[in-house]
Amino acid sequence: MTGYFISLCMGLAVGVAYALVQVRSPAPPLIALVGLLGMVLGEQAIDMAKRYLPPSQISPDQRPGDVRGHR
């Protein structure tokens, strides 16, 4: 968690420095960053669901449409 806080602080410092020298940041627009945040949260949600929800009663070999093992 400390790494995230340090990263945020350093990003803010660089943003302030860019604003003081009136240079446009090379970072993507805010809408793109929000989209990236959504992607990360989506990945985390799937990992949490796999961890906390009970496993399916059907084994992976019995799932419909599964072609593993078929030749």
Phi, psi and omega in degrees: 000327180297322179299320178295319180294317178296318179298317178298315180298317179294321177298318178296319180297317179293321177299318178295318179298317178299318180294321181294323180266006176056050176248138179282134181293140177281001181292154177295161179299160184303323181297324178291322179293324177294321176298318177297320177299318178298322178296315180296316179295323177297317177298317180295324180296319179295316178299317179294320179297318178297325183284322189257341179271148180293147179293155180296149179284343180267129179288157182301332180287342184258000182291137178297139178084357180281121184256005178297136177087349178264140179237000000 
